[in-house]
Amino acid sequence: MILYGKLVLKNLPIKSAKAINTDESLSFHDQLEEAFIRLCKQLDIPVPIWLKKNTREIGRYKKTFFSDEQFIEEFHFDKFVLEIEV
């Protein structure tokens, strides 16, 4: 699984990263969680609150985003976009 992430400000990407998880012994959920946490560390942001809408969007579109409301701290970006390549 390859997980791509980018921080967007005024519809322009300002920072991006990718995390790769090739551990086939883990479930999809565990691979996603591990790569997601690693990606947040690479982008130097805290892990946002994961909502049901994020689960639905990942399941349907292999893509979701996190708004600034899903972060406890205040940041200088509009959204965090997450995309999966399985």
Secondary structure, 3 states (H helix, E strand, C coil): CEEEEEEEECCEEEEEEEEECCCCCCCHHHHHHHHHHHHHHHCCCCCCCCCHHHHHHHHHHCEEEEEHHHCCCCCCCCEEEEEEEC
